């Protein structure tokens, strides 16, 4: 059974333009077309698109998703997937640390601000100074 792009979008929750983009980027195999030129998707497209969507929800970059897809298509070992996942997890941990540092800096900056209607503002001064908390 074939479906059109609108139905694929509905089933996966992926925007139509994003589906076209993934096709262009090679993350989703371009489907055959009907005699009228309409894309005709099948169940493997639904599965692949769901896989890509879940990877993206977990924060994998398009490059990382491409690597995972290449491994799935060409054969993989659990250790290969684990290595990619652990590397990604480490990147997430670094982003969390960076966000915590940003949160601390913004808190410190805003704590110095009196919130009055005066034109002098310690937040602006700190932004010009370019200093961040560690």
C-alpha positions in Angstrom: 0.0 0.0 0.0 1.4 3.4 -0.9 0.7 6.7 0.7 1.3 10.3 -0.3 3.5 12.8 1.5 0.6 14.3 3.5 -0.3 11.0 5.0 3.4 10.3 5.7 3.6 13.6 7.5 0.5 12.8 9.5 1.7 9.3 10.4 5.2 10.4 11.5 4.5 14.0 12.8 7.2 15.3 10.4 6.5 18.4 8.4 6.2 18.0 4.7 9.0 20.4 3.9 11.2 18.5 6.4 10.4 15.3 4.6 11.5 16.8 1.3 14.6 18.1 3.0 15.5 14.7 4.4 15.0 13.2 0.9 17.3 15.9 -0.6 19.9 15.1 2.1 19.7 11.4 1.5 18.4 10.5 5.0 15.2 9.3 3.4 15.2 7.4 0.1 13.3 9.2 -2.6 10.2 7.2 -3.3 8.9 6.2 -6.7 6.5 8.5 -8.3 3.1 7.9 -9.8 2.4 8.6 -13.4 1.1 11.9 -12.2 4.4 12.7 -10.5 3.2 12.2 -6.9 5.6 10.6 -4.4 4.4 7.1 -3.4 5.7 6.2 0.0 5.5 2.8 1.6 5.9 1.3 5.1 9.8 1.3 4.9 9.6 5.1 4.4 7.4 5.5 7.5 9.8 3.4 9.5 12.9 5.3 8.3 11.3 8.7 8.8 10.2 7.7 12.3 13.8 6.6 13.0 15.2 9.9 11.8 12.7 11.9 13.8 13.5 10.0 17.0 17.2 10.6 16.5 16.6 14.3 16.0 14.4 14.4 19.1 17.4 12.9 21.0 19.6 15.7 19.7 21.6 13.8 17.2 22.9 16.1 14.4 22.1 15.3 10.8 25.6 14.1 10.3 25.2 11.7 13.2 21.9 10.5 11.9 23.5 9.9 8.6 26.2 7.8 10.2 23.6 5.8 12.1 21.6 5.2 8.9 24.7 4.1 7.0 25.4 1.6 9.8 21.9 0.3 9.8 21.9 0.0 6.0 25.4 -1.6 5.8 25.5 -3.7 9.0 26.5 -2.7 12.4 27.6 -3.9 15.8 26.2 -2.9 19.1 29.6 -1.5 20.1 29.6 0.8 17.1 26.2 2.2 18.1 27.2 2.4 21.7 30.3 4.5 20.8 28.2 7.0 18.8 25.6 7.1 21.6 28.2 7.6 24.4 30.0 10.4 22.4 26.6 12.1 21.9 25.8 11.7 25.6 29.1 13.4 26.4 28.3 16.3 24.1 24.9 16.6 25.8 26.6 16.7 29.2 28.9 19.5 28.0 26.0 21.5 26.7 24.3 21.1 30.1 27.4 22.3 31.9 27.5 25.3 29.4 23.9 26.1 30.1 24.4 25.9 33.8 27.3 28.4 33.5 25.1 30.7 31.4 22.3 30.4 33.9 24.7 31.4 36.7 26.1 34.3 34.7 22.6 35.6 33.8 21.5 35.3 37.5 24.5 37.2 38.7 24.1 39.9 36.1 20.4 40.4 36.8 21.0 40.3 40.6 23.1 43.4 40.2 20.3 45.2 38.4 18.1 47.4 40.6 15.3 47.2 38.0 14.7 51.0 38.3 14.0 53.4 35.4 17.6 54.7 35.5 19.6 54.5 32.3 22.6 52.9 34.0 22.3 49.1 34.1 24.8 46.6 35.4 23.5 44.0 33.0 24.4 46.2 30.0 27.8 47.0 31.6 28.5 43.2 32.1 27.5 42.5 28.5 29.9 45.1 27.3 32.6 43.8 29.6 32.2 40.3 28.2 32.8 38.5 31.5 31.2 35.2 32.3 31.0 33.2 35.5 32.9 29.9 35.6 
